[in-house]
Amino acid sequence: MNNNKFKTITLLAICTSSLVTIKGVAAEQEKNSRKYEIMEVTAQKKSEPIQTVPLAITTFSAQELKIKGIYTIEGLESNTPGFTLDELSTGKVRTAIRGIGSDNSSPGQEFSTVMFLNGIGQSTNGLAAINMFDIERVEVLKGPQGTLWGKGAIGGGINIITARPKDYTGGSLSLTVGNYGRFDVEGVLNLAESDHFRQRLALAGNVLDGYAENVNTGQKLEDMQRIGARYSFDMDFSDKTKFGMIFDYTKDDNNGRNYQVLGGTPAGSREDTWNQLAANRSNSVRDSLDDDVGFARRELFGVRAELSVDFDWATFVNVTSYRDITDSFFDNNDGSSPKETAAAADVVDNRGAEFGLGTSENSDQFSTEFRLMGTDDQLEWTVGTYFGQDNGEQLARFQVQQIDCRASNSNFTDGVPVGSNPGDGCTTGSFSEDRWNIKNTTDITAAFGEITYNISDAMSLTAGGRYSEYKKDYHSDNLQSIGSTVVSGAAGQSADVKQSWDKLTYRLIADYKISEELFAYASYATGFAPGDFAAFTSTIGTELTPQDAKSTEFGLKGAFDEWQFNTAIFFNDFSGTPVVQLSGAVGGIAGNSQEVTVNGFETDLRFAVTEDLFFDVKYAYLDTEADGTPFGDNLELQRAPENDLSVGVVYFVNDSIEVGGGYSYRSEVFDDPDNNLGEVRPSRKLLDLYAKWKSEAGYTVQMWGRNLTDENYVVRISDSFQSRVVNYGAPLTFGVSVSKEFW
């Protein structure tokens, strides 16, 4: 750990520990419950038991997040079947639920699956990488959520809900140490010195030396230096009028990703070079040979305010939010040194290349939502309006250095290196660097409503609708083009587009309480996302049409003393799904799928074998097909595994000690829409174990190990200049976490 890291974390630890030593009011510690609790969720903008919500939802409590070691979006994804993601770079996530996502990477491009923080949709990749500390619960909402949630969430949404101020005074402190230099600290102080005013402060710091290393520069890769802070307060003006605010701040600074070449793209012009390079590399997959120094930095701030007023006949709620982010990154995307690429190209009398991508972005978003909710005899209803604006500006660059060992050497002989050592006779060919600037402003206006008619104590009918209007003011221009243009057209090319879209979407639900334990529902929902403008294509500003969704779902839920289950069968049809395929040879290809079908089955089963042994099994099956794409018909969706399984087990040795673990399996996944067999993530299998001890004095010690088989699993694969380049997930990690509660 370097001095700067040590100073940062030490300072944060001192501040945190000083907070939690403030004298608090003692509270009786709750013992572990040996029965499954029915979690309250807000998937329908109101608090209700998950087992009677007519939606497919996967949830994680605060306790589950800690036990499974979920403190990043990547950790959440690996424990949620049906939810997949990748990262364009560190902290630039792209999400998908049930195979529906997007390649959002620049202002003006829409998410099809949306990350929410306390109900606020995050409009950029950087904002979507939510800093997960002091979390109360996570709700993964599957299927179109446009009626109540908007923001184009036609695939679904992930709502991360932070802990709010409680009505007692106390705090907690936790420390985690592990291999690869991992060191985490988190402190929470909750103050409730008045019945009418409560406040909460949470601080967190994360340090990771990195899972990989650039052996040429000595720089660690896939590292983490992150600090986060969150302050919130709740104020009761009266029994019926309440107000609360949340302020949050996050700052990241790391050295970027580790890229590894697996070989050449079949039939690609440089296939032989990349195959030769991959076959003769002797370094570990955790060693990069780049000659460039990468980086990824991010700083964001957000504020959220909520006012609620309880009238005799209805409750009024206003939620207003502002978020701002500055982030940038640059990665050498081939993961190879010029020397080894030249050597491989020389031996096979071919060409090679070095290539990298980087962006610098400033974005902000504002939103305000007004809701009125009421209950009248057999009716429950919600009406509301939403206004929002997203602003973003991004400077991007894509650079390529050609390495030529054939066409530029007149003395070459097939199969014989030009110089005494492979690569000595190679020359650098053309260099190209495209730089383009993208600006976009999106104004969003919506009105929505939903009504539930309770026919009887057992049966209800729900109907809801949302009218949305999106207006975009988009500008993109090529600021500079050196050498041959690769991505964004000729220098000086620009696009100025003002476009608007509007749509009425709706959902219909019938649910029936079969018994006190069983609940069934059937739903039909439509969804809508506005058009996009493709940036990384041969013709900048290419307009992608809006997306429409139609979803039919049947669900059955059960809650018994010793087991619970949530099961759903769904049949989804989409049109206008955007597809963007990058290719170093021709730039990028952008278009829409005319018809996409996604059918599948999901189940979440939790059961107690004995009063001390508990299992949870989550499984998702997907059958997808895309037709009418720029690449043909009968294609599978990208990031849509056919089989996705997660199994967890917990055994309570006694009231103080528990042991457990988890196993997950995910079948192979296409990472690009053209279904190129060279761009398939192989199936993955991950095994985690832990042992936990909790004392009556409030101390908790947890020893843990993750990816215990040390599997080199792929989290992203891409085709760049006829090479297959991958990023790997975390290797075997282990450590210990210690926490203390002060109540």
C-alpha positions in Angstrom: 0.0 0.0 0.0 1.5 3.4 -1.0 1.7 6.3 1.4 -1.2 8.2 -0.2 -3.5 5.2 0.1 -2.4 4.7 3.7 -2.9 8.4 4.6 -6.4 8.5 3.0 -7.7 5.4 4.7 -6.1 6.1 8.0 -7.7 9.6 8.1 -11.0 8.1 7.2 -10.7 5.4 9.8 -9.8 8.0 12.5 -12.8 10.2 11.5 -15.1 7.3 11.5 -14.0 5.8 14.8 -14.3 9.2 16.5 -17.9 9.4 15.3 -19.0 6.0 16.6 -17.4 6.5 20.0 -20.0 9.2 20.8 -22.1 8.1 23.7 -25.3 6.4 22.5 -28.4 5.0 23.9 -28.2 1.2 24.6 -30.6 -0.9 22.6 -31.3 -4.6 23.0 -29.5 -6.7 20.4 -31.8 -8.7 18.2 -31.0 -12.4 17.9 -30.8 -14.2 14.6 -34.2 -15.2 13.4 -34.5 -18.8 12.3 -37.5 -18.1 10.2 -37.6 -16.4 6.8 -38.9 -12.9 7.2 -41.2 -11.4 4.5 -39.4 -8.3 3.3 -41.2 -5.1 2.7 -40.5 -3.6 -0.8 -41.4 -0.4 -2.6 -41.5 -1.8 -6.1 -44.9 -0.1 -6.6 -43.9 3.2 -5.0 -45.4 2.1 -1.6 -44.3 -0.2 1.1 -45.9 -3.7 0.9 -44.8 -7.3 1.5 -42.9 -8.8 -1.4 -45.0 -12.0 -1.3 -48.2 -10.0 -2.3 -46.6 -7.8 -5.0 -47.6 -8.9 -8.5 -44.1 -8.5 -9.9 -41.0 -10.7 -10.3 -38.5 -9.2 -7.8 -35.2 -10.4 -6.4 -34.3 -8.8 -3.1 -31.2 -8.6 -0.9 -31.4 -7.4 2.7 -28.5 -5.5 4.4 -27.6 -8.8 6.2 -27.5 -10.7 2.9 -25.3 -8.1 1.3 -22.8 -8.3 4.1 -22.7 -12.1 4.2 -22.2 -12.4 0.5 -19.7 -9.6 0.4 -21.6 -7.6 -2.1 -20.2 -4.0 -2.0 -20.1 -3.3 -5.8 -22.5 -3.7 -8.7 -20.4 -6.5 -10.0 -21.0 -8.5 -6.8 -24.7 -7.9 -7.1 -24.7 -9.2 -10.6 -22.9 -12.4 -9.8 -25.6 -13.2 -7.2 -28.7 -12.3 -9.3 -29.7 -14.8 -12.0 -31.2 -13.0 -15.0 -29.1 -9.8 -14.3 -25.9 -9.3 -16.3 -23.5 -6.5 -16.9 -20.2 -5.5 -18.4 -17.9 -2.5 -18.1 -16.7 -0.4 -20.9 -14.0 0.6 -18.5 -13.7 0.6 -14.7 -16.8 2.2 -13.3 -18.6 2.5 -16.7 -21.3 -0.3 -16.3 -23.8 -1.5 -18.9 -26.7 -3.5 -17.5 -29.2 -6.0 -18.8 -32.1 -7.9 -17.2 -33.7 -10.8 -19.1 -31.3 -10.0 -21.9 -32.6 -6.5 -22.4 -30.0 -3.9 -22.0 -28.1 -1.4 -24.1 -24.6 -0.3 -25.2 -25.1 3.1 -23.5 -21.6 4.8 -23.6 -22.2 8.4 -24.4 -24.7 11.3 -23.7 -27.9 10.9 -25.6 -28.0 7.1 -25.5 -30.6 5.4 -23.3 -30.5 2.6 -20.9 -33.0 -0.2 -21.4 -32.4 -1.5 -17.9 -32.0 1.2 -15.4 -30.0 1.5 -12.1 -31.9 3.5 -9.5 -30.6 5.0 -6.3 -33.4 5.6 -3.8 -35.8 5.6 -6.7 -33.8 8.0 -8.8 -32.8 6.7 -12.3 -29.1 7.1 -13.1 -28.6 8.5 -16.6 -24.9 7.7 -17.3 -22.6 4.7 -17.1 -20.6 6.4 -14.4 -23.6 7.2 -12.2 -24.9 3.6 -12.6 -21.8 2.3 -10.8 -23.4 3.1 -7.5 -21.2 3.1 -4.4 -22.8 0.4 -2.2 -22.2 1.2 1.5 -24.7 1.4 4.4 -27.4 -0.2 2.2 -30.8 -1.1 3.6 -31.8 -3.4 0.8 -31.7 -3.9 -3.0 -34.7 -4.6 -5.2 -34.2 -6.1 -8.7 -37.4 -5.5 -10.6 -37.7 -7.7 -13.7 -39.7 -6.9 -16.8 -41.0 -3.5 -18.1 -41.3 -1.0 -15.3 -42.3 2.1 -17.3 -45.7 2.8 -15.7 -44.5 3.8 -12.3 -40.7 4.1 -12.9 -40.4 5.7 -16.3 -36.9 6.4 -17.7 -37.3 3.8 -20.4 -36.9 0.9 -18.0 -38.3 -1.6 -20.5 -36.0 -4.5 -19.4 -36.3 -3.8 -15.7 -34.7 -1.8 -12.9 -32.3 -2.3 -10.0 -33.2 0.0 -7.0 -30.5 0.4 -4.4 -32.0 1.8 -1.2 -29.7 3.3 1.4 -30.3 3.2 5.1 -32.3 6.1 6.4 -32.0 7.7 9.9 -33.4 5.5 12.7 -35.2 6.5 15.9 -32.3 5.7 18.2 -28.8 6.9 18.8 -25.8 4.7 18.0 -23.4 3.6 15.4 -21.2 0.9 13.9 -17.7 0.4 12.6 -16.5 -2.3 10.3 -13.1 -3.2 8.9 -12.1 -5.7 6.2 -8.7 -6.9 5.2 -7.9 -9.3 2.5 -5.4 -10.5 -0.1 -4.4 -8.2 -3.0 -4.0 -5.4 -0.5 -7.7 -5.1 0.2 -8.6 -2.7 3.1 -12.1 -1.4 3.6 -13.5 0.7 6.4 -17.1 1.8 7.0 -18.5 3.8 9.8 -22.1 4.8 10.6 -23.4 7.3 13.2 -27.1 7.6 13.8 -28.4 10.4 16.0 -32.0 10.8 17.2 -31.9 13.3 20.0 -35.4 14.4 19.3 -38.6 12.6 18.4 -39.0 14.9 15.4 -35.4 15.0 14.0 -33.1 12.1 13.1 -29.9 12.2 11.2 -27.4 9.6 9.9 -23.8 9.9 8.7 -22.0 7.1 6.8 -18.4 7.1 5.7 -16.6 4.4 3.7 -13.2 3.9 2.1 -12.0 1.0 -0.1 -8.5 0.2 -1.1 -7.4 -2.7 -3.4 -3.9 -3.0 -4.8 -5.2 -4.7 -7.9 -5.8 -8.1 -9.3 -3.4 -7.6 -12.3 -0.1 -5.8 -13.1 1.4 -4.1 -16.0 4.8 -5.9 -16.0 6.3 -3.2 -18.3 5.5 -0.2 -16.1 5.1 -1.9 -12.7 1.6 -0.3 -12.5 -1.1 -2.3 -10.7 -4.4 -2.8 -12.7 -8.0 -3.4 -11.6 -7.2 -1.6 -8.4 -9.5 0.5 -6.3 -9.1 3.7 -4.3 -12.5 4.9 -3.3 -14.0 7.1 -0.7 -17.7 7.7 -0.1 -19.8 9.8 2.3 -23.5 10.0 2.8 -25.5 12.3 5.2 -29.2 12.1 5.6 -31.8 13.6 7.9 -35.6 13.1 8.4 -37.7 15.8 10.0 -41.2 15.5 11.2 -43.0 18.9 11.1 -46.1 17.2 12.4 -47.7 13.8 12.5 -48.8 14.3 8.9 -46.0 16.3 7.3 -42.5 14.9 7.0 -39.4 16.0 5.1 -36.0 14.3 4.5 -32.8 14.8 2.5 -29.9 12.7 1.4 -26.5 14.0 0.3 -23.9 11.6 -1.1 -20.4 11.9 -2.5 -18.0 9.4 -4.1 -14.5 9.7 -5.5 -12.6 7.0 -7.4 -9.1 6.8 -8.7 -7.6 3.7 -10.3 -5.4 2.4 -13.1 -7.9 0.9 -15.4 -8.5 -2.6 -16.7 -6.3 -5.6 -17.7 -6.9 -6.7 -21.3 -5.7 -10.0 -22.7 -5.7 -11.2 -26.3 -7.2 -14.7 -26.7 -6.5 -15.0 -30.4 -7.7 -13.7 -33.8 -11.3 -13.3 -35.0 -12.0 -16.1 -37.4 -11.5 -15.0 -41.1 -10.1 -11.6 -39.9 -7.3 -10.1 -41.9 -5.0 -10.1 -38.8 -6.2 -13.4 -37.4 -2.8 -15.2 -37.9 -1.0 -12.4 -36.0 -3.2 -12.6 -33.0 -3.3 -16.4 -32.9 0.5 -16.4 -33.1 0.7 -13.9 -30.2 -1.7 -15.8 -28.0 -0.1 -19.2 -28.6 3.3 -18.0 -27.7 2.6 -15.8 -24.6 4.0 -17.3 -21.4 2.8 -14.7 -19.0 -0.1 -15.1 -16.6 -3.5 -13.8 -17.6 -3.1 -11.4 -14.7 0.0 -9.8 -16.3 -0.4 -7.1 -18.9 2.3 -6.1 -21.4 0.9 -2.7 -22.4 3.3 0.2 -22.9 0.6 2.7 -22.1 -0.4 3.9 -18.7 -4.1 3.6 -18.1 -6.4 5.4 -15.6 -10.0 5.7 -14.5 -11.2 8.6 -12.4 -14.6 9.5 -11.1 -16.1 12.1 -8.8 -19.8 12.5 -8.2 -22.2 14.3 -5.9 -25.9 13.9 -5.4 -28.8 15.3 -3.3 -32.3 14.0 -2.9 -35.2 15.7 -1.1 -38.5 14.1 -0.2 -41.6 15.8 1.2 -44.7 13.9 2.2 -48.0 15.3 3.5 -50.7 13.0 4.8 -54.2 14.3 4.2 -57.3 12.6 5.4 -58.2 11.4 1.9 -54.7 11.0 0.3 -50.9 11.3 0.7 -48.9 13.8 -1.3 -45.3 13.0 -2.1 -42.7 15.1 -3.9 -39.2 13.7 -4.6 -36.6 16.1 -6.1 -33.1 15.1 -7.0 -29.9 16.5 -8.6 -26.8 14.5 -9.5 -23.5 15.6 -11.0 -20.5 13.5 -12.2 -17.1 14.1 -13.8 -15.3 11.0 -15.0 -12.6 10.0 -17.4 -10.6 6.9 -18.4 -8.1 5.6 -21.0 -7.3 2.0 -21.6 -4.9 0.2 -24.0 -7.5 -2.3 -25.3 -5.1 -4.9 -26.8 -3.1 -5.6 -23.7 0.1 -6.3 -25.7 3.4 -4.5 -26.1 4.4 -3.3 -29.6 7.4 -5.6 -29.5 5.5 -8.8 -28.9 2.8 -7.8 -31.5 5.5 -7.0 -34.0 7.2 -10.4 -33.3 4.0 -12.3 -33.9 3.2 -10.4 -37.1 6.8 -10.9 -38.4 6.6 -14.7 -38.0 3.4 -15.0 -39.9 4.1 -12.2 -42.4 1.1 -10.2 -41.4 0.0 -7.0 -39.7 -0.7 -6.1 -36.2 -1.9 -3.0 -34.3 -2.1 -1.3 -31.0 -5.3 0.4 -30.1 -6.9 2.2 -27.2 -10.0 4.0 -26.2 -10.7 6.8 -23.7 -13.4 9.3 -22.7 -13.7 12.4 -20.5 -17.3 13.3 -19.5 -19.2 15.8 -17.5 -22.9 15.1 -16.8 -25.7 16.2 -14.6 -29.3 15.3 -14.1 -32.3 16.9 -12.4 -35.7 15.4 -11.7 -38.8 16.1 -9.7 -41.8 13.8 -9.2 -45.2 14.7 -7.7 -47.4 11.8 -6.5 -50.8 11.7 -4.9 -51.8 8.3 -3.4 -55.0 7.3 -1.7 -57.2 4.5 -0.6 -61.0 4.6 -0.7 -63.1 1.6 0.3 -62.1 -1.0 -2.3 -59.9 1.4 -4.4 -56.2 2.1 -4.1 -54.9 4.7 -6.5 -51.8 6.7 -7.5 -51.5 9.7 -9.9 -48.4 11.8 -10.6 -46.2 13.8 -12.9 -42.5 13.7 -13.6 -40.1 16.4 -15.0 -36.5 15.8 -15.6 -33.5 17.0 -17.6 -30.2 15.1 -18.4 -27.2 17.0 -19.6 -23.9 15.5 -20.8 -20.8 16.4 -22.7 -18.2 13.8 -23.6 -14.8 14.1 -25.3 -13.8 10.7 -26.7 -10.7 9.4 -28.5 -9.9 6.2 -30.3 -6.4 5.6 -31.5 -4.7 3.0 -33.5 -1.0 2.4 -34.3 -0.6 0.0 -37.2 2.4 -2.5 -37.0 3.4 -3.6 -40.5 5.6 -6.6 -41.0 4.7 -7.5 -44.6 3.5 -4.8 -47.0 6.0 -2.2 -45.9 9.0 -4.5 -46.1 10.3 -5.3 -49.5 12.8 -7.9 -48.2 10.3 -10.2 -46.4 10.3 -13.9 -47.0 7.2 -16.0 -46.1 7.7 -17.6 -42.7 11.1 -16.0 -42.1 11.5 -13.1 -39.7 13.0 -10.0 -41.5 15.6 -9.3 -38.8 17.7 -11.6 -36.5 14.9 -11.5 -34.0 11.2 -11.7 -34.8 9.9 -8.1 -35.0 13.2 -6.4 -35.7 12.4 -5.8 -39.3 8.9 -4.5 -38.7 8.0 -0.9 -39.1 5.1 1.1 -37.6 2.5 1.8 -40.2 -0.2 4.5 -40.2 -1.3 6.1 -37.0 -4.9 7.2 -36.6 -6.5 9.0 -33.7 -10.1 10.1 -33.9 -11.3 12.6 -31.4 -15.0 13.6 -31.2 -17.1 15.7 -28.9 -20.7 14.7 -28.0 -23.2 17.0 -26.3 -26.8 16.1 -25.4 -29.7 17.5 -23.4 -32.7 15.4 -22.8 -35.9 16.9 -21.4 -38.4 14.5 -20.0 -42.1 15.1 -19.1 -44.5 12.4 -18.0 -47.9 11.9 -16.4 -48.9 8.6 -14.9 -51.7 6.9 -12.9 -52.6 3.6 -11.5 -55.7 2.2 -9.8 -56.3 -1.1 -8.0 -59.9 -2.4 -7.5 -60.1 -4.9 -4.7 -63.0 -7.1 -5.8 -62.8 -9.1 -2.6 -60.3 -9.8 0.1 -58.7 -12.3 -2.2 -58.8 -10.8 -5.7 -57.7 -7.5 -7.2 -57.5 -5.9 -10.6 -55.0 -3.1 -11.4 -54.7 -0.8 -14.4 -52.1 1.8 -14.9 -50.8 4.1 -17.7 -48.0 6.6 -18.3 -47.7 9.2 -21.0 -44.0 10.2 -21.6 -42.5 12.8 -23.8 -38.7 13.0 -24.5 -37.0 15.9 -26.3 -33.3 15.6 -27.2 -30.9 18.2 -28.4 -27.9 16.2 -29.7 -24.6 17.4 -31.2 -21.6 15.4 -32.2 -18.5 16.4 -34.2 -15.2 15.0 -35.2 -12.7 17.4 -33.7 -9.5 15.8 -35.1 -8.6 12.9 -37.4 -5.0 11.9 -37.8 -4.2 9.3 -40.5 -7.0 7.1 -41.7 -10.4 7.5 -40.1 -11.5 4.5 -38.1 -14.6 5.3 -36.3 -16.2 8.7 -36.6 -15.9 9.7 -40.3 -13.9 12.6 -41.8 -12.4 15.4 -39.8 -15.0 18.2 -39.4 -18.0 15.9 -39.9 -20.7 16.9 -37.4 -24.3 16.1 -36.6 -26.9 18.4 -35.0 -30.2 16.8 -34.3 -33.3 17.9 -32.4 -35.8 15.2 -32.0 -38.8 14.3 -29.8 -40.7 11.2 -29.1 -43.9 10.5 -27.1 -45.8 7.4 -26.1 -48.6 6.1 -23.9 -47.7 2.8 -22.1 -49.8 0.8 -19.7 -50.0 -2.3 -17.6 -52.9 -4.6 -16.5 -52.7 -6.9 -13.6 -55.0 -9.5 -12.0 -54.0 -11.1 -8.8 -55.6 -13.6 -6.5 -54.8 -14.7 -3.0 -55.4 -18.4 -3.2 -54.8 -18.9 0.6 -53.0 -17.3 3.4 -49.8 -18.8 2.0 -50.3 -18.7 -1.8 -50.6 -15.7 -4.1 -50.9 -15.7 -7.9 -50.9 -13.0 -10.6 -51.1 -12.4 -14.3 -49.9 -9.2 -15.9 -49.6 -7.6 -19.3 -47.3 -4.5 -19.6 -46.0 -2.3 -22.4 -42.8 -0.3 -22.3 -41.2 2.5 -24.2 -37.7 4.0 -24.5 -36.9 7.0 -26.8 -34.6 6.9 -29.7 -30.8 7.0 -29.5 -28.0 8.6 -31.5 -25.0 6.3 -32.2 -21.6 7.8 -31.6 -19.1 5.1 -32.3 -20.1 4.5 -35.9 -18.8 5.4 -39.4 -21.5 8.1 -39.7 -21.8 10.0 -36.4 -25.2 10.9 -35.2 -26.9 7.8 -36.7 -30.4 7.9 -35.3 -31.7 4.7 -33.7 -35.4 4.3 -33.5 -37.5 4.2 -30.3 -37.9 0.9 -28.5 -41.3 -0.7 -27.7 -42.0 -3.6 -25.3 -44.9 -6.0 -24.7 -44.7 -8.3 -21.8 -47.0 -11.1 -20.5 -46.1 -12.6 -17.2 -47.7 -15.3 -14.9 -46.4 -15.6 -11.3 -47.0 -17.7 -8.3 -45.6 -16.8 -4.8 -45.7 -18.8 -1.6 -44.8 -18.0 2.0 -44.8 -20.8 4.6 -43.1 -21.2 7.9 -40.2 -23.2 6.6 -40.0 -22.1 3.0 -40.8 -19.3 0.5 -40.8 -19.2 -3.3 -41.4 -16.7 -6.1 -41.8 -18.0 -9.6 -42.6 -16.3 -12.9 -43.1 -17.4 -16.5 -42.8 -14.5 -19.0 -43.3 -13.9 -22.8 -41.8 -10.7 -24.0 -41.8 -9.0 -27.5 -39.6 -6.0 -28.3 -39.2 -3.9 -31.4 -36.6 -1.2 -32.2 -34.0 -2.8 -29.8 -30.8 -0.9 -30.6 -27.7 -2.8 -31.7 -24.2 -1.4 -32.0 -21.3 -3.5 -33.2 -17.8 -2.0 -33.1 -15.2 -3.2 -35.7 -11.8 -1.8 -36.3 -12.0 -2.6 -40.0 -15.1 -0.6 -40.9 -15.8 1.6 -37.9 -19.0 0.7 -36.2 -22.4 -0.6 -37.4 -25.5 0.7 -35.7 -29.1 -0.2 -36.2 -32.2 -1.7 -34.7 -33.7 -5.1 -34.3 -37.1 -5.2 -35.9 -38.3 -7.9 -33.6 -36.9 -9.5 -30.5 -38.6 -12.2 -28.4 -37.5 -13.1 -24.9 -39.3 -16.0 -23.2 -38.3 -17.5 -19.9 -38.8 -18.8 -16.4 -37.5 -17.6 -13.1 -37.7 -18.9 -9.6 -36.4 -17.8 -6.2 -36.8 -20.6 -3.6 -35.8 -20.4 0.1 -36.3 -23.3 2.4 -35.2 -24.7 5.8 -34.1 -28.3 5.8 -33.9 -28.2 9.6 -34.2 -25.4 12.1 -30.5 -24.8 11.7 -29.9 -25.5 7.9 -31.2 -23.1 5.3 -30.9 -23.0 1.5 -31.8 -20.5 -1.2 -31.9 -21.3 -4.9 -32.3 -18.7 -7.6 -32.6 -19.8 -11.3 -33.4 -18.0 -14.5 -33.9 -19.5 -18.0 -33.9 -17.4 -21.1 -34.8 -18.2 -24.7 -34.1 -15.2 -26.9 -34.2 -14.4 -30.7 -33.5 -11.2 -32.6 -34.7 -10.8 -36.2 -34.3 -8.0 -38.7 -31.0 -6.9 -37.3 -28.1 -5.4 -39.5 -26.4 -8.8 -39.1 -29.3 -11.0 -40.1 -32.1 -13.1 -38.4 -32.4 -15.8 -35.8 -29.7 -14.3 -33.5 -29.4 -14.6 -29.8 -29.4 -11.5 -27.6 -26.1 -10.4 -26.2 -25.6 -10.6 -22.5 -28.5 -13.1 -22.2 -27.3 -16.5 -20.7 -29.7 -19.4 -21.3 -29.1 -20.8 -17.8 -28.3 -18.8 -14.7 -28.2 -20.4 -11.3 -27.3 -19.3 -7.8 -27.3 -21.6 -4.7 -26.7 -20.4 -1.1 -26.5 -22.4 2.1 -26.3 -21.3 5.8 -25.8 -23.6 8.8 -26.3 -22.2 12.3 -23.8 -24.1 14.6 -25.4 -22.2 17.5 -26.8 -18.8 18.3 -23.3 -17.2 17.8 -21.7 -19.1 15.0 -22.8 -19.7 11.4 -21.1 -21.1 8.3 -22.2 -21.0 4.7 -21.4 -20.4 1.2 -22.7 -20.0 -2.3 -22.3 -21.5 -5.8 -23.2 -19.9 -9.0 -23.3 -21.1 -12.6 -23.9 -19.1 -15.8 -23.9 -20.6 -19.3 -22.0 -19.0 -22.2 -23.0 -15.5 -23.2 -22.6 -13.6 -26.5 -21.0 -10.2 -26.0 -21.9 -8.6 -29.3 -25.1 -8.6 -31.3 -23.7 -10.3 -34.5 -23.3 -13.6 -32.6 -19.7 -13.9 -33.7 -18.4 -17.2 -32.2 -15.2 -15.5 -31.3 -17.1 -13.2 -28.9 -18.6 -15.7 -26.5 -18.0 -15.6 -22.8 -17.5 -19.2 -21.7 -19.7 -20.6 -19.0 -18.5 -19.7 -15.4 -18.7 -21.5 -12.1 -18.0 -19.7 -8.8 -17.7 -21.0 -5.3 -17.7 -18.9 -2.1 -17.5 -19.9 1.6 -17.7 -18.0 4.9 -17.7 -18.5 8.7 -19.2 -15.9 11.0 -19.2 -15.4 14.7 -21.3 -12.8 16.6 -21.0 -12.0 20.2 -23.6 -10.7 22.6 -21.5 -7.5 23.0 -22.2 -6.6 19.4 -18.9 -7.8 17.8 -19.0 -9.7 14.5 -16.1 -11.5 12.9 -16.5 -13.1 9.4 -13.8 -15.0 7.5 -14.5 -15.4 3.8 -13.2 -16.8 0.6 -14.6 -16.1 -2.9 -13.9 -17.8 -6.3 -12.2 -20.6 -4.3 -11.4 -22.6 -7.4 -9.5 -19.5 -8.8 -11.4 -19.7 -12.1 -10.3 -17.3 -14.8 -13.8 -16.3 -15.9 -14.5 -13.8 -18.6 -16.6 -10.7 -17.7 -16.3 -9.1 -21.2 -15.0 -10.1 -24.6 -14.8 -7.9 -27.7 -13.6 -7.9 -31.3 -11.1 -5.2 -31.9 -9.0 -5.2 -35.1 -9.7 -8.8 -35.7 -8.5 -9.8 -32.2 -10.5 -11.4 -29.4 -9.8 -9.3 -26.3 -11.1 -10.2 -22.9 -11.3 -8.9 -19.3 -11.3 -11.4 -16.5 -13.2 -11.3 -13.2 -11.7 -11.3 -9.8 -9.4 -14.3 -8.9 -9.5 -16.2 -5.6 -9.8 -13.7 -2.8 -10.0 -14.2 0.9 -10.0 -12.1 4.0 -11.6 -11.3 7.3 -14.2 -8.6 8.3 -14.7 -7.3 11.8 -17.5 -5.1 12.9 -18.8 -3.6 16.1 -22.2 -2.1 16.8 -22.6 0.7 19.4 -26.3 1.0 20.4 
